[in-house]
């Protein structure tokens, strides 16, 4: 009986043969520091796996779940994620440049310093997650939701928040130039904090 390939071996082989990885399950394995590109993951599940400091580009993830995984300081460029879940994961300092994020769930994750640039986000839901000092610049947020998240000092420059409900989120120190906030839904208390972007002085 052939020995089962480790996650790292499976990724290396998929890259070499230009094939995708389908319906694989990995538990507690590491791809830390790995550099790879151009492959897809379909119907896979990763539990307690480590991807810190990975450098990857042009990957495709579909119907895939990451649970209690660590992506700290990983860099993902030009990737497409469709119907993907990050559950109780560490995404601290994780960066996505020019991604397509479609029907994505990020729940109970640590996302401090998380960064997305020039991204297309469609039906993405962040819930119960810490996105303090995260950066979402020059992104489109179509159907994106933030539920009970910490957005303290999060940077939304050039990312329109029209139609985004922020009423359940902590947004103190949120970074924006002003126009991005037009049409966002906030509480009265939050509006007072955001008034500085409109040049208003709120007096007690």
C-alpha positions as CSV (number, residue, x, y, z in Angstrom):
1,X,0.0,0.0,0.0
2,X,1.6,3.3,-1.1
3,X,2.4,5.8,1.7
4,X,0.1,8.8,1.9
5,X,1.7,12.0,0.6
6,X,2.2,14.8,3.1
7,X,0.5,18.2,2.3
8,X,3.9,19.7,1.4
9,X,4.6,16.7,-1.0
10,X,1.2,16.9,-2.5
11,X,1.5,20.6,-3.3
12,X,5.0,20.1,-4.8
13,X,3.8,17.3,-7.0
14,X,0.7,19.3,-8.1
15,X,2.9,22.2,-9.1
16,X,5.3,19.9,-11.0
17,X,2.6,18.1,-12.9
18,X,0.4,21.2,-13.2
19,X,-2.5,19.4,-11.6
20,X,-5.1,20.4,-9.0
21,X,-5.7,18.9,-5.6
22,X,-9.2,17.5,-5.1
23,X,-11.1,16.4,-2.0
24,X,-8.0,16.1,0.1
25,X,-8.0,16.4,3.9
26,X,-5.0,17.5,6.0
27,X,-4.8,17.7,9.7
28,X,-1.9,19.4,11.6
29,X,0.5,19.5,8.7
30,X,2.8,22.3,7.7
31,X,3.6,24.1,4.5
32,X,5.4,26.9,6.3
33,X,7.6,29.1,4.1
34,X,6.6,27.2,0.9
35,X,6.6,29.1,-2.4
36,X,4.2,27.8,-5.0
37,X,1.8,28.9,-7.8
38,X,-0.7,28.1,-10.4
39,X,-2.7,25.2,-8.9
40,X,-6.2,24.7,-7.6
41,X,-7.8,23.2,-4.5
42,X,-11.3,21.7,-4.9
43,X,-13.4,20.4,-2.0
44,X,-10.5,20.2,0.4
45,X,-10.4,20.6,4.2
46,X,-7.4,21.8,6.2
47,X,-7.5,21.5,10.0
48,X,-4.8,22.9,12.3
49,X,-2.4,23.3,9.3
50,X,0.4,25.9,9.1
51,X,1.0,28.2,6.1
52,X,3.0,31.0,7.8
53,X,5.3,33.0,5.5
54,X,4.1,31.1,2.4
55,X,4.5,32.9,-0.9
56,X,1.9,31.9,-3.4
57,X,0.3,33.3,-6.5
58,X,-2.4,32.5,-9.0
59,X,-4.0,29.8,-6.8
60,X,-7.7,28.8,-7.1
61,X,-9.6,27.6,-4.0
62,X,-13.2,26.2,-4.4
63,X,-15.5,24.7,-1.8
64,X,-12.6,24.5,0.7
65,X,-12.5,24.9,4.5
66,X,-9.6,26.0,6.7
67,X,-10.2,25.4,10.4
68,X,-7.8,26.6,13.1
69,X,-5.1,27.1,10.5
70,X,-2.3,29.7,10.6
71,X,-1.6,32.0,7.7
72,X,0.4,34.6,9.6
73,X,2.5,36.7,7.2
74,X,1.6,34.6,4.2
75,X,1.5,36.5,0.8
76,X,-1.1,35.5,-1.8
77,X,-1.2,37.3,-5.1
78,X,-3.7,37.0,-7.9
79,X,-5.7,34.2,-6.1
80,X,-9.3,33.3,-6.5
81,X,-11.3,31.9,-3.6
82,X,-14.9,30.8,-4.2
83,X,-17.1,29.3,-1.5
84,X,-14.2,29.1,1.0
85,X,-14.4,29.2,4.8
86,X,-11.8,30.4,7.3
87,X,-12.9,29.3,10.8
88,X,-11.0,30.2,13.9
89,X,-7.8,30.9,11.8
90,X,-4.9,33.2,12.3
91,X,-4.6,35.6,9.4
92,X,-2.3,38.1,11.1
93,X,-0.3,40.0,8.5
94,X,-1.7,37.9,5.7
95,X,-1.8,39.8,2.4
96,X,-3.9,39.3,-0.7
97,X,-3.1,41.4,-3.8
98,X,-5.6,41.6,-6.6
99,X,-7.7,38.7,-5.4
100,X,-11.2,37.6,-6.3
101,X,-13.0,36.6,-3.1
102,X,-16.4,35.2,-3.9
103,X,-18.8,33.8,-1.2
104,X,-16.1,33.8,1.5
105,X,-16.7,33.3,5.2
106,X,-14.2,34.5,7.8
107,X,-15.5,33.6,11.3
108,X,-13.8,34.0,14.7
109,X,-10.5,34.7,13.1
110,X,-7.5,36.8,14.2
111,X,-6.9,39.2,11.3
112,X,-4.8,42.0,12.7
113,X,-2.7,43.7,9.9
114,X,-4.6,41.6,7.4
115,X,-4.3,43.3,4.0
116,X,-6.3,43.2,0.7
117,X,-5.3,45.5,-2.2
118,X,-7.1,45.9,-5.5
119,X,-9.5,43.1,-4.5
120,X,-12.9,42.2,-5.7
121,X,-15.0,41.0,-2.7
122,X,-18.4,39.5,-3.4
123,X,-20.6,38.1,-0.7
124,X,-17.8,38.0,1.9
125,X,-18.9,37.8,5.5
126,X,-16.5,38.7,8.4
127,X,-18.0,37.7,11.7
128,X,-16.6,37.8,15.3
129,X,-13.1,38.6,13.9
130,X,-10.4,41.0,14.9
131,X,-9.5,43.2,11.9
132,X,-7.8,45.9,13.9
133,X,-5.3,47.8,11.7
134,X,-6.3,45.7,8.7
135,X,-6.0,47.3,5.3
136,X,-8.6,47.0,2.5
137,X,-7.5,49.5,-0.1
138,X,-8.9,50.1,-3.5
139,X,-11.3,47.2,-3.1
140,X,-14.9,46.6,-4.3
141,X,-17.2,45.3,-1.5
142,X,-20.3,43.8,-3.2
143,X,-22.5,42.2,-0.6
144,X,-19.7,42.2,2.0
145,X,-20.7,42.2,5.6
146,X,-18.9,42.9,8.9
147,X,-20.7,41.3,11.9
148,X,-19.4,42.0,15.5
149,X,-15.9,42.6,14.2
150,X,-13.1,44.8,15.6
151,X,-12.2,47.4,12.9
152,X,-10.2,49.6,15.1
153,X,-7.7,51.6,13.0
154,X,-8.7,49.6,9.9
155,X,-7.8,51.3,6.6
156,X,-10.4,51.7,3.9
157,X,-8.8,54.3,1.7
158,X,-10.3,54.2,-1.8
159,X,-12.7,51.4,-0.8
160,X,-16.3,52.6,-0.9
161,X,-18.4,51.5,2.1
162,X,-21.8,52.4,0.6
163,X,-24.4,50.0,1.8
164,X,-22.1,48.4,4.4
165,X,-23.6,48.0,7.9
166,X,-21.0,48.8,10.6
167,X,-23.4,49.2,13.5
168,X,-22.2,46.0,15.3
169,X,-18.6,46.7,14.8
170,X,-15.9,48.6,16.7
171,X,-14.6,51.2,14.3
172,X,-12.6,53.7,16.5
173,X,-9.8,55.2,14.6
174,X,-11.0,53.8,11.3
175,X,-8.9,55.3,8.4
176,X,-10.7,56.9,5.5
177,X,-10.5,60.1,3.5
178,X,-14.3,60.9,3.7
179,X,-15.9,59.8,0.4
180,X,-15.5,56.1,1.3
181,X,-18.0,56.6,4.1
182,X,-20.8,57.9,2.0
183,X,-23.8,55.5,2.3
184,X,-22.4,53.4,5.2
185,X,-24.7,52.5,8.0
186,X,-23.5,53.5,11.5
187,X,-24.8,54.3,14.9
188,X,-25.1,57.8,16.3
189,X,-22.1,57.2,18.5
190,X,-20.1,56.0,15.6
191,X,-21.2,58.9,13.5
192,X,-19.7,61.2,16.1
193,X,-16.4,59.5,15.8
194,X,-16.4,59.6,12.0
195,X,-17.5,63.3,11.8
196,X,-13.8,64.4,11.6
197,X,-13.7,63.0,8.1
198,X,-16.4,65.5,7.1
199,X,-14.7,68.4,8.8
200,X,-17.3,68.6,11.5
201,X,-16.7,69.6,15.2
202,X,-19.0,67.6,17.4
203,X,-19.7,69.5,20.6
204,X,-21.3,68.0,23.8
